[in-house]
């Protein structure tokens, strides 16, 4: 499981780095999927990009396992908070205005909870559903804060 966790971690790092750069450098495409109730959409898009970049950096670093866990929690919460924009994107596209169809949006909606789980698992916040396969027991969770963490 260590290899799977490491690969998941680095996949998330690359995905969030790319998404963060896009949100900061090219925010226009994201304005169209912003739910109407969100105030200051340009600023929200910019700061979501900053959050993605910070989370990716925190997840990538190997100096502090505690910082990596905090980044994983932050990225999981981020993915939860942007879910309404994904829903708005689906509503926009399926309302007859063109765009992507169900073949994109249904897997995307299913993927969102997996992305949330992956951020928590890759950062060693949770062990589910693989508890006991390559992790120390819950009772030794404090041991994971040492700098010898392989991730």
C-alpha positions in Angstrom: 0.0 0.0 0.0 2.9 2.4 0.5 3.5 2.6 -3.3 -0.2 3.2 -3.9 -0.3 5.9 -1.2 2.8 7.6 -2.6 1.5 7.5 -6.2 -1.9 8.9 -5.1 -0.1 11.7 -3.2 2.0 12.7 -6.2 -1.0 12.5 -8.6 -2.9 14.9 -6.3 0.2 17.2 -6.0 0.4 17.4 -9.8 -3.4 17.8 -10.3 -3.7 20.5 -7.7 -0.6 22.4 -9.0 -2.1 22.4 -12.5 -5.5 23.4 -11.3 -4.1 26.1 -9.1 -2.0 27.6 -11.9 -5.1 27.6 -14.2 -7.3 29.2 -11.5 -4.8 32.0 -11.0 -3.5 32.5 -14.5 -6.7 31.9 -16.5 -9.8 32.4 -14.3 -12.3 33.2 -17.2 -13.4 29.6 -17.8 -14.2 29.2 -14.2 -16.5 32.2 -14.0 -19.1 30.3 -16.0 -19.5 27.5 -13.5 -19.5 29.7 -10.4 -22.9 29.4 -8.6 -24.8 32.7 -8.9 -25.0 33.0 -5.1 -21.2 33.2 -4.6 -20.1 36.8 -4.1 -17.0 38.3 -5.7 -16.5 35.3 -8.1 -13.2 36.6 -9.6 -11.7 36.9 -6.1 -13.1 33.5 -5.1 -11.5 31.9 -8.2 -8.2 33.5 -7.5 -8.1 32.4 -3.9 -9.2 28.9 -4.7 -6.2 28.7 -7.0 -3.9 29.9 -4.2 -5.5 27.3 -1.9 -4.8 24.6 -4.5 -1.2 25.7 -4.9 -0.6 25.9 -1.1 -2.2 22.5 -0.6 -0.1 20.9 -3.3 3.1 22.3 -1.8 2.1 21.1 1.6 1.3 17.7 0.3 4.5 17.5 -1.7 6.9 18.5 1.1 8.7 15.8 3.1 10.0 17.9 6.0 6.8 17.9 8.2 4.3 15.0 8.3 2.1 17.3 10.4 2.1 19.9 7.6 1.4 17.2 5.1 -1.6 16.0 7.1 -2.9 19.6 7.4 -2.5 20.0 3.6 -4.5 16.8 3.1 -7.3 18.1 5.3 -7.2 21.4 3.6 -7.4 19.9 0.1 -10.3 17.6 1.2 -12.2 20.5 2.6 -11.4 22.5 -0.5 -12.8 19.7 -2.7 -15.9 19.6 -0.6 -16.4 23.4 -0.8 -16.0 23.5 -4.6 -18.5 20.7 -5.2 -21.3 23.3 -5.7 -19.3 24.7 -8.7 -19.1 21.2 -10.2 -22.9 20.9 -9.7 -23.4 24.3 -11.3 -21.2 23.2 -14.2 -23.3 20.1 -14.7 -26.6 22.1 -14.5 -25.3 24.7 -17.1 -24.1 22.0 -19.5 -27.2 19.9 -19.3 -29.7 22.8 -19.6 -29.4 22.7 -23.3 -26.6 25.3 -23.7 -24.1 22.8 -25.1 -21.1 21.8 -23.1 -20.1 18.5 -21.7 -22.7 15.7 -21.4 -23.5 13.1 -18.8 -20.5 11.0 -19.9 -18.3 13.7 -18.3 -20.5 15.0 -15.5 -21.7 11.7 -13.9 -18.1 10.3 -13.4 -17.1 13.8 -12.2 -19.8 13.8 -9.5 -18.8 10.3 -8.5 -15.1 11.2 -8.4 -15.6 14.1 -6.0 -15.9 12.0 -2.9 -13.0 9.8 -4.1 -10.9 13.0 -4.4 -11.8 14.0 -0.9 -10.9 10.5 0.4 -7.7 10.4 -1.6 -6.4 13.7 -0.1 -7.0 12.4 3.4 -5.5 8.9 2.7 -2.5 10.1 0.7 -1.6 12.6 3.6 -2.1 9.8 6.2 -5.0 11.5 7.9 -7.0 8.3 7.5 -6.1 4.7 6.8 -9.5 3.5 5.7 -10.1 1.1 4.1 -6.6 -0.2 4.3 -6.0 0.0 8.1 -3.3 -2.4 9.2 -1.9 -3.1 5.7 1.1 -0.7 5.8 0.3 1.8 8.6 1.1 1.8 12.3 -1.9 1.1 14.5 -4.2 3.9 15.6 -2.6 3.8 19.0 0.8 4.8 17.6 -0.6 7.7 15.5 1.8 10.0 17.4 4.7 8.1 16.0 3.8 9.3 12.5 4.7 12.8 13.4 8.4 11.9 13.3 10.5 13.2 10.4 11.2 9.6 9.4 7.8 9.4 7.6 8.6 7.8 4.2 6.0 10.0 2.5 
